Amino acid sequence: MDIIQAIILAIIEGLTEFLPISSTAHMKFANPLIGVAPTPFTNMFEIVIQLAAILSVVFVYSKKIF
């Protein structure tokens, strides 16, 4: 995975996080389309990027949550 592929996956995650459909599925479908091979690193990258998206949503809505 190069930096451009990582940026594309991050954009996909950010745009689809707020949709009522799975952002994980969008990344899994996008991986072969942009040439990302399924490796342990790409799996870890997807987990970290999803955690960051979830934490950013919690941060933005923290006043309403707490």
Biopython code that builds the backbone (N, CA, C, O; Angstrom):
import numpy as np
from Bio.PDB.StructureBuilder import StructureBuilder

atoms = [
    (1, "MET", "N", (0.859, -1.171, 0.000)),
    (1, "MET", "CA", (0.000, 0.000, 0.000)),
    (1, "MET", "C", (0.898, 1.224, 0.000)),
    (1, "MET", "O", (1.797, 1.352, 0.831)),
    (2, "ASP", "N", (0.644, 2.120, -0.940)),
    (2, "ASP", "CA", (1.403, 3.359, -0.963)),
    (2, "ASP", "C", (0.568, 4.488, -0.349)),
    (2, "ASP", "O", (-0.569, 4.274, 0.071)),
    (3, "ILE", "N", (1.139, 5.668, -0.306)),
    (3, "ILE", "CA", (0.490, 6.796, 0.380)),
    (3, "ILE", "C", (-0.805, 7.212, -0.321)),
    (3, "ILE", "O", (-1.766, 7.590, 0.349)),
    (4, "ILE", "N", (-0.848, 7.151, -1.640)),
    (4, "ILE", "CA", (-2.060, 7.535, -2.371)),
    (4, "ILE", "C", (-3.199, 6.567, -2.048)),
    (4, "ILE", "O", (-4.333, 6.996, -1.835)),
    (5, "GLN", "N", (-2.907, 5.276, -2.011)),
    (5, "GLN", "CA", (-3.930, 4.286, -1.660)),
    (5, "GLN", "C", (-4.425, 4.494, -0.235)),
    (5, "GLN", "O", (-5.619, 4.360, 0.033)),
    (6, "ALA", "N", (-3.514, 4.821, 0.681)),
    (6, "ALA", "CA", (-3.904, 5.079, 2.069)),
    (6, "ALA", "C", (-4.807, 6.306, 2.160)),
    (6, "ALA", "O", (-5.778, 6.307, 2.917)),
    (7, "ILE", "N", (-4.495, 7.338, 1.402)),
    (7, "ILE", "CA", (-5.321, 8.550, 1.404)),
    (7, "ILE", "C", (-6.700, 8.252, 0.839)),
    (7, "ILE", "O", (-7.706, 8.722, 1.371)),
    (8, "ILE", "N", (-6.753, 7.473, -0.234)),
    (8, "ILE", "CA", (-8.048, 7.107, -0.830)),
    (8, "ILE", "C", (-8.892, 6.319, 0.168)),
    (8, "ILE", "O", (-10.086, 6.582, 0.311)),
    (9, "LEU", "N", (-8.285, 5.356, 0.856)),
    (9, "LEU", "CA", (-9.030, 4.589, 1.860)),
    (9, "LEU", "C", (-9.486, 5.474, 3.017)),
    (9, "LEU", "O", (-10.585, 5.286, 3.539)),
    (10, "ALA", "N", (-8.667, 6.426, 3.421)),
    (10, "ALA", "CA", (-9.053, 7.340, 4.496)),
    (10, "ALA", "C", (-10.219, 8.217, 4.077)),
    (10, "ALA", "O", (-11.117, 8.482, 4.875)),
    (11, "ILE", "N", (-10.210, 8.667, 2.839)),
    (11, "ILE", "CA", (-11.330, 9.480, 2.336)),
    (11, "ILE", "C", (-12.609, 8.652, 2.288)),
    (11, "ILE", "O", (-13.678, 9.127, 2.672)),
    (12, "ILE", "N", (-12.497, 7.418, 1.817)),
    (12, "ILE", "CA", (-13.671, 6.532, 1.775)),
    (12, "ILE", "C", (-14.222, 6.321, 3.180)),
    (12, "ILE", "O", (-15.434, 6.389, 3.387)),
    (13, "GLU", "N", (-13.352, 6.068, 4.135)),
    (13, "GLU", "CA", (-13.790, 5.864, 5.526)),
    (13, "GLU", "C", (-14.453, 7.119, 6.062)),
    (13, "GLU", "O", (-15.513, 7.034, 6.681)),
    (14, "GLY", "N", (-13.860, 8.271, 5.842)),
    (14, "GLY", "CA", (-14.419, 9.510, 6.358)),
    (14, "GLY", "C", (-15.767, 9.855, 5.757)),
    (14, "GLY", "O", (-16.657, 10.330, 6.462)),
    (15, "LEU", "N", (-15.929, 9.623, 4.465)),
    (15, "LEU", "CA", (-17.189, 9.946, 3.812)),
    (15, "LEU", "C", (-18.303, 8.968, 4.157)),
    (15, "LEU", "O", (-19.468, 9.358, 4.235)),
    (16, "THR", "N", (-17.961, 7.718, 4.363)),
    (16, "THR", "CA", (-18.998, 6.700, 4.596)),
    (16, "THR", "C", (-19.256, 6.421, 6.072)),
    (16, "THR", "O", (-20.148, 5.636, 6.395)),
    (17, "GLU", "N", (-18.509, 7.035, 6.968)),
    (17, "GLU", "CA", (-18.711, 6.789, 8.411)),
    (17, "GLU", "C", (-20.094, 7.245, 8.861)),
    (17, "GLU", "O", (-20.697, 6.613, 9.728)),
    (18, "PHE", "N", (-20.597, 8.316, 8.294)),
    (18, "PHE", "CA", (-21.871, 8.868, 8.746)),
    (18, "PHE", "C", (-23.067, 8.275, 8.013)),
    (18, "PHE", "O", (-24.210, 8.569, 8.362)),
    (19, "LEU", "N", (-22.825, 7.449, 7.008)),
    (19, "LEU", "CA", (-23.928, 6.813, 6.291)),
    (19, "LEU", "C", (-24.432, 5.611, 7.083)),
    (19, "LEU", "O", (-23.662, 4.984, 7.809)),
    (20, "PRO", "N", (-25.702, 5.286, 6.952)),
    (20, "PRO", "CA", (-26.236, 4.145, 7.710)),
    (20, "PRO", "C", (-25.915, 2.791, 7.078)),
    (20, "PRO", "O", (-26.646, 1.819, 7.269)),
    (21, "ILE", "N", (-24.821, 2.737, 6.326)),
    (21, "ILE", "CA", (-24.343, 1.484, 5.761)),
    (21, "ILE", "C", (-22.888, 1.323, 6.143)),
    (21, "ILE", "O", (-22.246, 2.284, 6.566)),
    (22, "SER", "N", (-22.371, 0.143, 6.001)),
    (22, "SER", "CA", (-21.066, -0.192, 6.553)),
    (22, "SER", "C", (-19.910, 0.501, 5.835)),
    (22, "SER", "O", (-19.726, 0.332, 4.630)),
    (23, "SER", "N", (-19.141, 1.275, 6.578)),
    (23, "SER", "CA", (-17.940, 1.877, 6.011)),
    (23, "SER", "C", (-16.852, 0.821, 5.839)),
    (23, "SER", "O", (-15.978, 0.962, 4.984)),
    (24, "THR", "N", (-16.903, -0.231, 6.645)),
    (24, "THR", "CA", (-15.956, -1.334, 6.499)),
    (24, "THR", "C", (-16.142, -2.017, 5.158)),
    (24, "THR", "O", (-15.164, -2.336, 4.481)),
    (25, "ALA", "N", (-17.365, -2.240, 4.774)),
    (25, "ALA", "CA", (-17.636, -2.882, 3.484)),
    (25, "ALA", "C", (-17.154, -2.008, 2.332)),
    (25, "ALA", "O", (-16.642, -2.523, 1.337)),
    (26, "HIS", "N", (-17.312, -0.697, 2.455)),
    (26, "HIS", "CA", (-16.819, 0.185, 1.404)),
    (26, "HIS", "C", (-15.311, 0.054, 1.231)),
    (26, "HIS", "O", (-14.811, 0.025, 0.106)),
    (27, "MET", "N", (-14.589, -0.025, 2.344)),
    (27, "MET", "CA", (-13.145, -0.180, 2.247)),
    (27, "MET", "C", (-12.770, -1.543, 1.686)),
    (27, "MET", "O", (-11.830, -1.649, 0.899)),
    (28, "LYS", "N", (-13.494, -2.588, 2.080)),
    (28, "LYS", "CA", (-13.203, -3.933, 1.563)),
    (28, "LYS", "C", (-13.468, -4.016, 0.065)),
    (28, "LYS", "O", (-12.740, -4.702, -0.653)),
    (29, "PHE", "N", (-14.503, -3.326, -0.417)),
    (29, "PHE", "CA", (-14.778, -3.302, -1.859)),
    (29, "PHE", "C", (-13.774, -2.433, -2.607)),
    (29, "PHE", "O", (-13.433, -2.730, -3.752)),
    (30, "ALA", "N", (-13.300, -1.370, -1.978)),
    (30, "ALA", "CA", (-12.374, -0.450, -2.637)),
    (30, "ALA", "C", (-10.959, -1.011, -2.736)),
    (30, "ALA", "O", (-10.226, -0.676, -3.666)),
    (31, "ASN", "N", (-10.574, -1.854, -1.796)),
    (31, "ASN", "CA", (-9.207, -2.390, -1.789)),
    (31, "ASN", "C", (-8.811, -3.016, -3.121)),
    (31, "ASN", "O", (-7.794, -2.612, -3.686)),
    (32, "PRO", "N", (-9.562, -3.982, -3.654)),
    (32, "PRO", "CA", (-9.129, -4.554, -4.945)),
    (32, "PRO", "C", (-9.241, -3.565, -6.104)),
    (32, "PRO", "O", (-8.492, -3.667, -7.076)),
    (33, "LEU", "N", (-10.159, -2.620, -6.012)),
    (33, "LEU", "CA", (-10.319, -1.658, -7.094)),
    (33, "LEU", "C", (-9.121, -0.720, -7.228)),
    (33, "LEU", "O", (-8.779, -0.285, -8.328)),
    (34, "ILE", "N", (-8.486, -0.413, -6.092)),
    (34, "ILE", "CA", (-7.324, 0.483, -6.150)),
    (34, "ILE", "C", (-6.007, -0.284, -6.037)),
    (34, "ILE", "O", (-4.939, 0.324, -5.969)),
    (35, "GLY", "N", (-6.080, -1.622, -6.017)),
    (35, "GLY", "CA", (-4.875, -2.439, -6.038)),
    (35, "GLY", "C", (-4.219, -2.688, -4.702)),
    (35, "GLY", "O", (-3.004, -2.878, -4.645)),
    (36, "VAL", "N", (-4.978, -2.694, -3.627)),
    (36, "VAL", "CA", (-4.422, -2.966, -2.299)),
    (36, "VAL", "C", (-4.566, -4.456, -2.017)),
    (36, "VAL", "O", (-5.674, -4.993, -2.027)),
    (37, "ALA", "N", (-3.452, -5.115, -1.766)),
    (37, "ALA", "CA", (-3.452, -6.551, -1.485)),
    (37, "ALA", "C", (-3.858, -6.802, -0.028)),
    (37, "ALA", "O", (-3.508, -6.017, 0.854)),
    (38, "PRO", "N", (-4.593, -7.890, 0.231)),
    (38, "PRO", "CA", (-4.973, -8.207, 1.620)),
    (38, "PRO", "C", (-3.789, -8.767, 2.402)),
    (38, "PRO", "O", (-3.406, -9.922, 2.220)),
    (39, "THR", "N", (-3.222, -7.953, 3.258)),
    (39, "THR", "CA", (-2.096, -8.360, 4.110)),
    (39, "THR", "C", (-2.443, -8.023, 5.555)),
    (39, "THR", "O", (-3.394, -7.281, 5.803)),
    (40, "PRO", "N", (-1.695, -8.550, 6.501)),
    (40, "PRO", "CA", (-1.936, -8.157, 7.896)),
    (40, "PRO", "C", (-1.806, -6.647, 8.117)),
    (40, "PRO", "O", (-2.520, -6.079, 8.943)),
    (41, "PHE", "N", (-0.899, -5.998, 7.383)),
    (41, "PHE", "CA", (-0.753, -4.547, 7.532)),
    (41, "PHE", "C", (-2.009, -3.812, 7.089)),
    (41, "PHE", "O", (-2.449, -2.884, 7.768)),
    (42, "THR", "N", (-2.597, -4.209, 5.961)),
    (42, "THR", "CA", (-3.792, -3.516, 5.493)),
    (42, "THR", "C", (-4.961, -3.746, 6.437)),
    (42, "THR", "O", (-5.784, -2.851, 6.632)),
    (43, "ASN", "N", (-5.045, -4.933, 7.026)),
    (43, "ASN", "CA", (-6.094, -5.184, 8.021)),
    (43, "ASN", "C", (-5.912, -4.290, 9.240)),
    (43, "ASN", "O", (-6.877, -3.714, 9.742)),
    (44, "MET", "N", (-4.660, -4.171, 9.723)),
    (44, "MET", "CA", (-4.387, -3.308, 10.862)),
    (44, "MET", "C", (-4.657, -1.842, 10.516)),
    (44, "MET", "O", (-5.182, -1.095, 11.342)),
    (45, "PHE", "N", (-4.300, -1.432, 9.299)),
    (45, "PHE", "CA", (-4.536, -0.063, 8.857)),
    (45, "PHE", "C", (-6.031, 0.247, 8.873)),
    (45, "PHE", "O", (-6.435, 1.321, 9.317)),
    (46, "GLU", "N", (-6.850, -0.681, 8.394)),
    (46, "GLU", "CA", (-8.297, -0.471, 8.387)),
    (46, "GLU", "C", (-8.853, -0.358, 9.803)),
    (46, "GLU", "O", (-9.741, 0.456, 10.056)),
    (47, "ILE", "N", (-8.344, -1.159, 10.717)),
    (47, "ILE", "CA", (-8.802, -1.093, 12.111)),
    (47, "ILE", "C", (-8.430, 0.254, 12.729)),
    (47, "ILE", "O", (-9.252, 0.880, 13.398)),
    (48, "VAL", "N", (-7.210, 0.693, 12.508)),
    (48, "VAL", "CA", (-6.752, 1.968, 13.080)),
    (48, "VAL", "C", (-7.529, 3.138, 12.493)),
    (48, "VAL", "O", (-7.904, 4.059, 13.219)),
    (49, "ILE", "N", (-7.774, 3.111, 11.190)),
    (49, "ILE", "CA", (-8.488, 4.220, 10.555)),
    (49, "ILE", "C", (-9.950, 4.253, 11.015)),
    (49, "ILE", "O", (-10.530, 5.332, 11.142)),
    (50, "GLN", "N", (-10.551, 3.086, 11.265)),
    (50, "GLN", "CA", (-11.917, 3.061, 11.778)),
    (50, "GLN", "C", (-11.973, 3.559, 13.218)),
    (50, "GLN", "O", (-12.905, 4.269, 13.596)),
    (51, "LEU", "N", (-10.980, 3.190, 14.019)),
    (51, "LEU", "CA", (-10.917, 3.682, 15.395)),
    (51, "LEU", "C", (-10.791, 5.197, 15.410)),
    (51, "LEU", "O", (-11.434, 5.867, 16.218)),
    (52, "ALA", "N", (-9.967, 5.740, 14.524)),
    (52, "ALA", "CA", (-9.807, 7.199, 14.460)),
    (52, "ALA", "C", (-11.112, 7.873, 14.060)),
    (52, "ALA", "O", (-11.453, 8.927, 14.597)),
    (53, "ALA", "N", (-11.841, 7.281, 13.131)),
    (53, "ALA", "CA", (-13.123, 7.873, 12.711)),
    (53, "ALA", "C", (-14.131, 7.831, 13.852)),
    (53, "ALA", "O", (-14.859, 8.799, 14.070)),
    (54, "ILE", "N", (-14.182, 6.728, 14.576)),
    (54, "ILE", "CA", (-15.109, 6.612, 15.703)),
    (54, "ILE", "C", (-14.741, 7.610, 16.802)),
    (54, "ILE", "O", (-15.619, 8.255, 17.375)),
    (55, "LEU", "N", (-13.454, 7.737, 17.094)),
    (55, "LEU", "CA", (-13.026, 8.689, 18.120)),
    (55, "LEU", "C", (-13.306, 10.126, 17.719)),
    (55, "LEU", "O", (-13.621, 10.952, 18.575)),
    (56, "SER", "N", (-13.198, 10.442, 16.439)),
    (56, "SER", "CA", (-13.505, 11.807, 16.011)),
    (56, "SER", "C", (-14.990, 12.111, 16.155)),
    (56, "SER", "O", (-15.358, 13.233, 16.501)),
    (57, "VAL", "N", (-15.848, 11.128, 15.894)),
    (57, "VAL", "CA", (-17.290, 11.322, 16.084)),
    (57, "VAL", "C", (-17.598, 11.517, 17.568)),
    (57, "VAL", "O", (-18.394, 12.384, 17.930)),
    (58, "VAL", "N", (-16.972, 10.715, 18.422)),
    (58, "VAL", "CA", (-17.180, 10.863, 19.865)),
    (58, "VAL", "C", (-16.688, 12.233, 20.328)),
    (58, "VAL", "O", (-17.330, 12.868, 21.165)),
    (59, "PHE", "N", (-15.567, 12.690, 19.799)),
    (59, "PHE", "CA", (-15.040, 14.001, 20.181)),
    (59, "PHE", "C", (-15.993, 15.117, 19.761)),
    (59, "PHE", "O", (-16.260, 16.033, 20.539)),
    (60, "VAL", "N", (-16.499, 15.042, 18.547)),
    (60, "VAL", "CA", (-17.390, 16.096, 18.050)),
    (60, "VAL", "C", (-18.681, 16.145, 18.858)),
    (60, "VAL", "O", (-19.187, 17.228, 19.152)),
    (61, "TYR", "N", (-19.215, 14.990, 19.216)),
    (61, "TYR", "CA", (-20.484, 14.939, 19.937)),
    (61, "TYR", "C", (-20.313, 14.716, 21.443)),
    (61, "TYR", "O", (-21.265, 14.312, 22.111)),
    (62, "SER", "N", (-19.135, 14.967, 21.982)),
    (62, "SER", "CA", (-18.874, 14.689, 23.398)),
    (62, "SER", "C", (-19.760, 15.498, 24.333)),
    (62, "SER", "O", (-20.167, 14.997, 25.381)),
    (63, "LYS", "N", (-20.066, 16.740, 23.973)),
    (63, "LYS", "CA", (-20.935, 17.542, 24.834)),
    (63, "LYS", "C", (-22.342, 16.968, 24.906)),
    (63, "LYS", "O", (-22.979, 17.001, 25.960)),
    (64, "LYS", "N", (-22.826, 16.445, 23.790)),
    (64, "LYS", "CA", (-24.161, 15.837, 23.783)),
    (64, "LYS", "C", (-24.152, 14.478, 24.471)),
    (64, "LYS", "O", (-25.138, 14.093, 25.100)),
    (65, "ILE", "N", (-23.042, 13.749, 24.354)),
    (65, "ILE", "CA", (-22.965, 12.407, 24.964)),
    (65, "ILE", "C", (-22.819, 12.513, 26.479)),
    (65, "ILE", "O", (-23.489, 11.799, 27.225)),
    (66, "PHE", "N", (-21.937, 13.413, 26.931)),
    (66, "PHE", "CA", (-21.674, 13.537, 28.364)),
    (66, "PHE", "C", (-22.394, 14.742, 28.902)),
    (66, "PHE", "O", (-22.307, 15.031, 30.096)),
]
sb = StructureBuilder()
sb.init_structure("model")
sb.init_model(0)
sb.init_chain("A")
sb.init_seg("    ")
for serial, (resi, resn, name, xyz) in enumerate(atoms, 1):
    if name == "N":
        sb.init_residue(resn, " ", resi, " ")
    sb.init_atom(name, np.array(xyz, "f"), 0.0, 1.0, " ", f" {name:<3s}", serial, name[0])
structure = sb.get_structure()
